[in-house]
Amino acid sequence: MMSKSYTNLLDLASGNFPIMGRERRRLPRVMTVAGVISELDDDQANSVSSDVPSSIMQDRIIIVANQLPVKAKRRPDNKGWSFSWDEDSLLLQLKDGLPEEMEVLYVGSLNVEVDSNEQDDVSQLLLDRFKCVPAFLPHDILSKFYHGFCKQHLWPLFHYMLPFSANHGGRFDRSLWEAYVAANKIFSQRVIEVINPEDDYVWIHDYHLMVLPTFLRRRFNRLRMGFFLHSPFPSSEIYRTLPVREEILKALLNSDLIGFHTFDYARHFLSCCSRMLGLEYQSKRGYIGLDYFGRTVGIKIMPVGIHMGQIESVLRLADKEWRVEELKQQFEGKTVLLGVDDMDIFKGVNLKLLAMEQMLKQHPKWQGRAVLIQIANPARGRGKDLEETQAEIQASIKRINEKFGQPGYEPIVFIDRPVSLSERVAYYTIAECVVVTAVRDGMNLIPYEYIVCRQGNSVSESNSEFSGPKKSMLIVSEFIGCSPSLSGAIRVNPWNIESTAEAMNEAISMVEPEKQLRHEKHYRYVSTHDVAYWSRSVFQDMERTCKDHFRRRCWGIGLGFGFRVIALDPNFRKLSIDAIQSAYLRSKRRAILLDYDGTVMPQTSINKSPSQEVISLINTLCGDVKNTVFVVSGRGRDSLSKWFSPCKKLGIAAEHGYFVRWSADKDWEICGQSIDFGWIQIAEPVMKLYTEATDGSSIETKESALVWHHRDADPGFGSSQAKELLDHLESVLANEPVAAKSGQYIVEVKPQGVSKGVVAEKIFTSMHETGKQADFVLCVGDDRSDEDMFEIIGNATTNGVLSSNTSVFACTVGQKPSKAKYYLDDPSDVITMLDALAEASDSPPSSDGEPASP
């Protein structure tokens, strides 16, 4: 068993923790991977990413969730188990939306405890008959994992409940987090036992398994993997209180696709990625993606639906399963409002009861006529908060029924027991309105079920309960996932008892034609956006996101939950110092163009002046007569000329090339098209307006440009203000000879025709015209402005400015999408590379122009 003092999460994340429970026989593998199978039996993070195609061509999907979609019960003779499909399970229903030929395998736990000596037989039985692979969690881990971390930490937090005191929600307990990690590790082992990484998709479900993507990605770099969260995702202000916030975010980002029910949940997740990890999302042709170390992680927004076939089949049986006529007689002459909720602290059941009480007070005509039937499904959690909620509900029911009850009439009918779908259908049939007042809920499909049941089906049209025009009314909380989809529902703030009471009165008083129109609108949506539509859409996006997996080069880096996979285009590779040094020695005329900030100077450095090492290296490179060396920067010419004053032969292009100086003894040249700076009088007041409104922003005034910086502002607000400012500037400067552009935490206005690309072309052209055409080009930069240089280099060979035989090394700093063909990881790598070139330039050239012999 796991030691209670075990706290090394890096080891846990790597799988290096003691074996928990009895060592079990592994399931037979169905994996086809080139290489040595023994490496898969190792618990270390060995990556399996064979380039050899699998012998199995058919795609398969492995669906992983906390619980398998099967019901288990002991045989009457207590010898073994009997299993059956759980027809209500979403995991089983989603198969309808997957390709018919696709095999589906399930990995999850059972809702019963199986003795260790039975686990092998149960595993084999479930695999053979149900294609299910059970994950058996040791009892101590299960308790801490599910009832501990999942239900005491994640579930309350994701529903906006902060642990302000030890008695309110429960404080963070690291041992529960360790159990959560350990449980996810066990799930990963079960997946690994049956996976074929070259052909299989993996689809992980819900908050119980949020770190599972990291365990699987460590083993299989190119695995096609999606994750869908069925609960809300809280705002960054709530989520950031979680002590393991970054570990969970990074684990989720090891998926290829992350799905949410609503845009709000996705927006909160993206905001957390921006504020905590510095990641920005992009929207392209309707798809949202996060660039994460060269991999694009897709963000899917799609609310789940219901299984139409299941509901309709129950409708046909409703009369047999449950006698609707009895309910009609019981509530004859009454207007029925219905609530169907799980018994938990976030479903707002008591708020609904208080609203019913308020309606009866405000509208006495409903006393003796209106009935609220509240069905409470058994609680899945436990704890003091739940006990208090149950006590509060019982007290409200007693008070309301005593106050407004009459002989043969109780305004509140409370059903506190499990209710089957067929029984729910009977209640839907007699209910004039369904009321959902949850204060926070991931989706909630009760309104969808109600709508379909009120529509009925063709078989039962002759039944009286389905005859006549179809109508339904819904009152839904604005804090639940299905609310945005139900535009005809009356949306309420459940905390506002008075407005919810008025909504109840409005719903049951509404004229029949209006009810019919709202019902028709809802039914059109619900019937077309069912569970098959949802799973088909999510799977298609998973396919699209993963389509380039086997074309790209991937490798994993990082420890623990800092692990991530670097994915790069096959033509984009790390710059080899040996290769560039060899080309450097062979060349006769060299052009070396270096960006400054983020390239030879780290962005995080407070002192922005170059180090003595950088000055020495540049001087050495400039001292080689074969070299033309330029620093090409967005900084002003005064700063650059002062910092690089010891480098007499260095060329400087300041302010993105508006000012150019070929060496310290030459004059500055102006390369812009205009020297009229009247536009500054227009742009500066606009920038000042946004600076005053955006805390942490500032204006930098250059000789040729104005730059608005928002690096120190709130990330979300700063980004939003930057977009607004850019739009504003483009509008007011439309007739001026300037260009407004956004960059990394900046918005800049500068004269037209000024860019690093233009100055690079000027340097190459000048060398060509003086008979010194470059046969070696090194261009290094780190941001968007440097991409102009990389693009010009690509075009220069086609227009003759550079020879087709020129050795070109366009290199970006950092692994990210770029027009450059090479990358170096950071400024220290750039310095190392320049040092290697400087070593090759140390010796003065010999008389024949070749480097002197060592």
N, C-alpha and C positions, 0 to 999 in steps of 0.2 A: 504494500500500500504506500501511497505517497506520504512522505514525511510532512508534518504540519509546519516544520520550520523551513520548508523548501521555498526559496524566494527568488532564485535565479531565473528570471523570465527569458533571458537570452538563451539559456539552456533549454527551457521549456519550449520556446518557439522553434528551436532546432531539433526538438524531439528527444533531447538527451535527459529524460527523467526516468526514475526507476519504473520497472514494469509493474503495472497495477493489476492485481488480481492474478488468477491462474493463467499460465501460458496456454493459449488455445491453438488447436490445429487450424491452419489457414485454409481459406476457401480455395478451390481450384482456380487457377488463373485463366483468364481468356485474353491475355495480353500477347501482342505480337510486336516485339521491339528488337531492333538490331542491337547486338551487344551482349553483355553478360548479365543473365537474369539475377545473379547473386547480388548485383548492385542495388536491385530493387528491394531486397530483403534487409538492406542496411538502413538503419534509422537516421543516417546522416542525410544532409541535403544534397544528394547527388542528382544532377540534372540529367534527365533522359530526353534527348532531343535529336533523335536519329534523323539523318537525311535519307535513309533508305525507306521507300514506301512500305506501308503495312500490307500484309497478305490479305487482310480483311478489308474489302472495299466499301461495304455498307456502313453508312453513318449510324451511330447509336447515341442516345442521350442518357446520361446518368442524372437522375433527379435526387438531390440530397436535401433532406429536411430533418427537423428534430424527431418527427414521428412518421413511421411508415403508414401508407394508406390501407392498413389491414386491421381487422379486429381479431383479438386473441382471447380465448377462454379455455379453461381447464376442461378436459373431458370428464364426463360424469363419473367414470371409474377412477379418476385422478391419475390416469396413466397417459401422460403426454398431453398435447395441446391440439385444439382445432382452430383453424384460421379461416377468415373470409374477408373479402374486399370491403372496405369502408366506403360505401357509395356516396357518402356526404363529403368525402375528402377532396379538396381542391386538387391535390396532387394526382389523383386518379382521373378527375374530370378533365384536366388540361390536356390529356392525351388526344382528345378530339381535335385539337388544333394543330397537332404535329403531323408531319408527312406519314401517310398510311404505312409505307414500307419501313419506317424508322422503328428500331427496337428501343424499348424503354426499360431501363433498369432503375430500381429505387434503392437508396441507401438511407437508413434512419433507424431510430430506436423503436422499441415496442412499448405500449402503455401498461405492460405487466412485467413483473420480475420473473426471470427465467433462471432456474438453478444452473450453476456452472457446469454440472455434469450433463445437462440437457442442451447446452448452447450449441454444440456442434451439430447435433441432430436437427435442432430447430433451424439453424442456419441453412443446412442442406435442403431441408424441406421447403423453406421460403424461397430459396434460390430456384429450385426445380419447378415449383408449382406457381409461384407468384413473381418470379424474377425480382425478388426483394433480398437485400443484404442487410441483416440487422446489425446495429452497433450496440453492444452490451456495455453499459457503463457501470463500473463498481458503485455500490450503493453510496459510499461516502462522497464520491465525485458527483454522482447524479444529484444528490441533495444540494450540494453547494453550487453546482452548475445551474440547475433549473430553478429550484426554489430560492437559491441564493442569488447568484449574480444576475440571472435572467429576470427573475421576478422582483427582486429587491432593489436592483440597481438600474438595469437597462429599461425594463418595461415602465417603471414610474418616470424615469428621466425622459424617455421618448414621449411620454404623455404629459410632459411639462410639470412634473412634481419634483421639487428639489428637496433633498434631505436636510432641512433646516435644523432638525434635532434628531437625536438617536431614536426617538419614538415616532418620528414622522418620515417614513420612507426608508430609513436605515442608512447609516454612514457607509462610506466606501470601506470595504474589507478586502485586503490584498489576497487573502487566502481564497476568497470566492473567485477573484479574477484568475488565480492560478488554476482553480478547478475548471473554470470556463475554458482556459487555454488547453488544459489537459483533455477535456471532453472533445474539443474541436480536433485535437490531435488524434484521438481515437476514431472519430468519424473519417479523418483523412486516411488513416490506415485501412479502413474498410473500403474506401474508394480506390486506393492504390492497389488493393488485392484484385480488383476486377476490371481495372481501366485498361483501355487500349489507347494510349495518348495520341496516336497519329490519326485515329478515326472518330474518337468519342467527343461529344459535347458534354459539359458538366453544367447543370443548372442548380444553384444553391438557393434555398429559400429561408428568409426571415432572420430576425435578430439573434436567434440562438447560435448561429454559425457564421458570425461576421468575420472571424479571423481564419476560417477554413481556407479562403482563397490563397493566403500566404503559404500554408502548409503544402497545398497542391502545386502552387507555382514554383516552389523550391525544387520540387521533384521533376516537374515537366514545364520547361520554359515556354513551349509553344502550345500548351493546352488551351483549348477553346472553352472559355468558362464565363458564365453569367451569374449574376446575383440579383434576387428580387426581394425588396423589403416590404413586408405586408403591414407594418406598423407605421405610424407617423415618424418623420425625422424632424427633430426639434430645431428651433432657430439656433444660430451660433451662440447666442447669449446663454442659452440653456446647455447646449451640448458641450461648450468649452469648460463647464464645471467638472466634467468627467475626468478623473486623474489619468485614465489611459486613453484619452481622446485621440492622440496622434497614432497610437498603435492600431486602433480600430480603423481610422481613416486610411492609413497606409495598407492595411490588410485588404480592405474593400477595393482599393485601387489596383490590387493585383488581379482583379476580375477584368474581363474584356468589356462587359456591359453591366451597368448597375441600373436596376429598375425601381421606379416609385409609382404610387397610385396617382399622385397629383403633382402639379407644377410647384405648389408650395413646398412639398417635401423635397423635391429635387432642388429647388432654389435654396433651401436651407443647407442641404448637403454641399452644394457648390460654394455657398458662402463660407462654410467651414473649411473647405479645401483652400479657398482664397486666403482666409484670415490666418489659418494655422499652418498651411503648407506653402503658401505663396503661389498657388496654381490658379490660372485663369482659364475659363472655358471659352470655346468658340462655337458659334452656331453657323452651320453651312448647309444650305439647301434643306432646311427644316430639321437637321440632325444636330444634337448637342454633343460636343466631345471635349474631353480634358486631355491635354498632352502631358503624359507622365513618363519622362525619360525615354522619349521616342515612340512610346506606345500611345495610341489614341484610345482612351477609355470612353466608351459610349454611355450616354445618359438617356434612359428610356422612361417616358412618362406615359403610362397606360393603366387606367383603372380596370380592375378585374371585373368580370361579369358573373352571371349565374349559369347553371347548366339547364338550358331550356328543356331538353328532353326529359331530364329527371323530374322537373316541376310538372310538366304536362302529363307524364305517366302517373304521377301521384294524383293529379286532378281527376283522372279517369277513375281512380280508385277511392277518391275521397268519400263518396257516399258509403262505400263498404267499410272502409277503415274507421271512419268516424261519422256518426249520424248527425249530419248537419241539421236535420230537422229538430233534433233535441235542443241544439243551441238556439235555433230560431224561436222555439217555444219558450226557452228559458229567458230570452231577452226580447220577447215580443213587446212591441210598442216602445222599445228603448233605442236610442241612438248610441252605437258602440264605437268608442275610440279604443285602439289597440296599441299596446307596447310590447315588444319582444326584445329582451336584453339579456346578456350575460350578467351574472351578479358580480359586479366589481365596482370599484370606487370611481371609475371614470365614465360610467354609463348614464349618470345624471338621472337615475330613477326617482330619487326623492325630489329633485327639481321638477320633474314631470308631475308628481303627486301634488306638490305645492301649487303648480300652475292649474291643475284640475280644481283644487280647492278654491283658488282665486276666481276661476271662471264661474263656478257655482255661486260664489258671493256676488260677483259683478253682474251676472246674468241669471237671476233666480228662475227664469222660465225653464232652465235646464235641470233644475232640481226635480228629482223623481223621473227624469227622462234620459239624461246622459249618463253613460257608464264607461269607466275606463277599466279595461281588462289588461292587467299587467302580467305577462309571462316572464318569469325570472329563471333563466337557465342556471344550472349549478355552477358555483364559483370554481375557477381553475387555479386561483391563487389562494393565499391564506395570510393571516396576520391581523394585527390589532386594528388597522385602518378598515379592513373589510368587515370585521365584527362590529365596529362602530357604525359603519354604513348600513348594515343589515338591521341593527337596532333602531337606527333613525327611520328607516323605511317602515318598519313594523309600527313604530310610534305614530307616524303620519297616517298610515292606513287606519289605525284604530281611531284616531282623533277625527278624521274626515268622515268615516262611516258612522261614528256616534253623532256627529254634528248634523249630517245631511241625510242619514239613513231613514228609511220609512219601512213599514211592514211590507215585505216582499221586494224591497229595493235597497241595494247597497251601491253607492257611487263608485267604489273601488272593489274590483274582484282580483285578488292576488293569487297567482298560480305559481307556487314555489316548488317545482319538480321538473325533471326532464320531459320535454315535449317533442314528439317526433315530427318530422316534416308533414306527414299526412294529417296529423292533428292540427298543426299550425295552419294548414290549408283551410280547414274547417273554420278556424277563427278569422282568417283573412276574408272568407266568404261573407261573414256577417258584419265585418267592421266597415264603418263608413269612412274611417280615417285611421292611418297609422302615424304614431307620434314617436320620433326619435330625438331625444334630448341629451345625447352623450356630450360631455364637455371636451372629449378628445377621443377620436377613434380613427384607426387606420383607413378603413373602408366602410364596412357595415352594409351587408347585402339584403337586410330585411326589407327595405323599401322596394328593391328589385323583385324579390319574391312576391310581395304583396301586389305589385302591378301586374305581373304575369298571372297570378291567381285570379285577380279581378277581371282579366281579359277572358279567362276560361279557355276552352278548346272546342274544336269542331264536334268531337264525340259527345261532349256534354252540353251542347247548345240547347238540347231539349229539356235539360234539367232547369227547374225554375230558378235556382240560384244564379244561373249564368244567362238567363234569358233577358231580353231587352237591351237597351244601350249600355255600353260598358263605361264605368266611371270609377274613379278612385281619387282620394285626397291624401296628401302627404304633408306632414309638418316635420322638418328636419333641422337639426342643429347645423349651424354654419361651420362648426369645427370638426365635421366628419368628412371622410374621403369621398363619399358618394355625392355630397352636396353640390359640387360644381356641375355634375352631370345631370342633375334633376332641376332643370330651369323652371319647371312648372310647379315645383313644390313651394310651400310657404317656409322660408328660411327664418330661423329665430336664433337669438342669443339665449341659450338655456339659462344663463345666470339672471336674465331679466324675467322674473316670474310674471309680471304684469303683461309684457308683450307676448309671452308664450300663451298666457291665458286668452288674450285677445285673438291670437292665431287659432287656437282651438275653436273659439266661437265662430270665427270667420270660416273655418274649414267646414264645419258641420252645418253652417247657415247658407253656404254658397249655393247659387242656383244650379240646377241640374246641367244645363248646357255647358256652363263653365267647367264643371267637374269632368264632363265628357271630353272637352277639348284638352284639358290638362292631362287626362289619362291617355288620350291618343298620342299626344306628344311624347309622353314618357314611354309608352309601350313601343313606339317606333325605335327609340334609342335602345331600350333594354333588350328587345328581341334581336337586334342586329349586333349589339356589342356584348355578346355572351362570353363564357369562359373560353370557348374555342377561338373566338376572334382575338381575345387577349393573348392566349398562348401562341397562336400563329404569328401575331404581330411581334411579340417579344422574341420568338425564335428566329424570325426573319431578320430582325435587327442584330441578333447575335451572329447569324451567318454573315451579314454584311460587315460587321465590325471585325470579324476574324478572317476575312477572305484572304488577307495578305500574310497570315501567320507563317506559312511555310516558305514564303519568298524572302522574308527578312532574316537577318542575322540576329540572334538573341543570345544573351548571356546574363546570368544572375549575379548581383553584387549586394553586399550589405549583410549585417548580422541581425538575428532576431526578427522583430517586426519592422526593422529598417530595410529588410530584404525587398528588392525590386528587380524587375527584369529590364535590361536595356535592349531596345529593339531599334535596329538601324537598317536603312536601305542597303542592299548589297554593294552599291557603288559609293557609299558613304562610310569612310573608315578612319581610324585614328592615324594621325600623321606619324610615319616612321622616321625617327631621327636618323637612322642609318641611311634610309633612302634619300632623304632631303640633303644630307651631308654629301652623299655620293654625287648627286646631281649638281650640288653647289660647287664641288671641286672640278667637275667637268666643264662648267660654264665659263664664258668669257665676258659677258655683260649681264649684270644682275640688277633687277629692280626689287627693292624690299620696302613694302608699305605696311606700317604698323599703326593700328588704332592705339589709343592711350588708355582711357578708363575702361576697366573690365578686361583689358588685354595684357598690358605690361604693368598695370596698376589695379589691384583688387578693388571691386566696387565698394566693399565694406571698409576699406581703409579710411581713417579720419584724416591723416596727413596725406594729401594728394600729390606732394612733390615726389619726383622719381628718386629711387634709392641710388646710392653710389654704385651698386652693382649694375643697375640698368644703364647709368651714364657710361660706365666703363665698357659694357658690352656694345652699346651703340657707337661709342667712339672707335672701338676696334673694328666694327663693321664699316663705319664711314672711312676708316683709314685704308681700306682695301680699294685700290683704284678701279677695280672692276665693278664696284658697288655704287648704286644710286639709292640712298636710304631716305625715306620720308616717314615722319610721324603725321598721320592724317587723323585729326581730332575735331570734335565739336567745340572744344574749348577756345577761349579768346587768344589772340596772338600775343598779348602782353604776358600772360601766364606761361604759355609754352616757350616763348623766347627767353624768359627769365629762367625757367626750370632747366632748359637745355642749352644754356649759354656756354657750358664747357664743350659742347659738341659743335665745333665750328663748321664742319662739312655736312651737317645734318640738314636735310630739307624739311620744312614745316608747312603743312596745310592746316590753317586754323579756321574755325567756324565752318566746318564741313567743306572747306575748300574755297571760301569766299576770298580769303587772304592766302597767298602762296609765296613762300620764300625758298629759293633753291639752296642757299647756304647763308651762314651768318654775315658774310661780307656782301651779300646781294640785297637789293631793295625788295620790299613787299610788293607783290602784284595783286591787283584786284581782278577777280575772275567772274564777278557777277555781271548781269546784264544792265543793272541800273545802280546809280549812286544817289537816287532820290529816295530819301527816307521819311517822306511825309506820312507814309502809312503808319509810322510808329505812333503818331498823334491819335490815330484811330484805334489801333490795337491795344495800346497800353491801358487806356481807361477800362476797356472791356476786361482785360486780365486782372486789373486791380479789383474790379467788382467781384470776380470769382475768388480772388485771394482773400478778400474780406469775408466772404461767405463760406470759405473752406479752411477750417483750422488745420494747420500743418503744411499749407501750400505756400509757395513763394514765387517771385518773379526774378529771373536772371536777365540782366540787360547786357547784351553784347553789342559790338560795333555794328554788326550787320543783321542781328536777329534779336527776337525776344523769346524767352523760354519760360513757360509756366511749369513749375515742378510740384508734384503731389506725392512724392515718395513717403513723406512723413505724415500724410493725411490718413484718415480712416480708409482702409482699402476699398470698401464698397462705395462709400460716398465720393472718395477721390476719383475713382474710375468713372462714376456716373457724371461728376462735374466736368471731368476731362472731355467726355463725349459731348456734353452740352456746350462747353467752351469752344470746342472745335467747330461745331455746327454754327455757333454764334459768330466766330471769327470768319468762317468761310462766307457767311452772309454779308457782313459789313465790309469785307475786303475783296468782294467779288470783282471790282473794277481796278484793283491795285496790282502792280507787277510783283506780287509775292505769292508764296505757297504756305498754307497752314497744314501741318502734319502732326500726328500723334506718334509718340515713341514709348520707350520704357519709362513709365511714370512721368512723362513730359508731354506738353503740347508746345510746338515750336512754330514761329512765323519767321520766314527768311525769304530773301529775294528768289525769284524764279530762276531756274537754270543753275542752282547751286546744290551740289551734292558730292559726296565722296566718289561716286562713280565718275562724275565729270572731271574731277581733279586727277583720278587714276588714268583716265583716257588722255588727259593733257600730258601727264608724265610719260606715258608710253609713246605718244605721238612725237613729243620733243626728242626723246631718245632715238626714235626711228629717223627723224628728219636730220639729225646730226650724225647719222651713220653709226649709231651705237644701239641698234635694235636689241632689245633684251632677249637673251636666250634662257634666262632663268627668272621667274617671277614668284615672289613670296608675298602673299597678302593675308594679314591676320586681323580679325575683328570679332566683336562679340554681340553686336546688337543689330537692329533693323537698318540703321543707316549704313552699316558695313555691307549689307546685302547688295547695295548699289555697286560697290566695288567688285564683288564676286560676279555680278551679272556682266559688268563691262569687260572683265577678263575673259569671260566666255565668248563675248562678241568680238573681242580684239583680234582673235586668230582668223576670223572669217573676213574681216575687212583689211587684213594685211598689216595692221599695226604691230602685231606679234606674229612671229613665224609659227607654222604648224608644228615645228620641231621644238618649240619653246617648252621647257620644263615648267609647268605651272602648278603652284601649290597654294590654292585658295583654301584658307583654313579658318573655321569658326571656333570660338572658345565656348565649350559646353556642348553636350550632346543634345541637339535639337534640330528640327527641320531647318534646312539652310540650302542656299544655292551653291555653297562651297562643297567641295568633294571630300574635304578632310576636316577633322576636328582635333582639338586638344582639350583636356578636361578643365583646366583652370589657368590663371596667370602664371602660377609656378611652373606648369608644363611649358608655357611659352618661353619663360626665362631659360629653362633647361635647353630647349631647342635652340634659342639664340646663342646660348653659351657654346653649343656644339658647332654652330656656324662660325662663331668668333674664333674658336680654336683652329678651325680650318683657315682662318684669315690671319692668324698670328704672324706667320712668316711673310716677309715682303716678297712680292712677285719677282721671278727671275726675269732676265733680259728678254727672253723669248715670249714673255707673257704668261707662261705657265707657272703654277705655284712652285716655289723653291722646294728642293728635296729636303726632307727632314734631316 
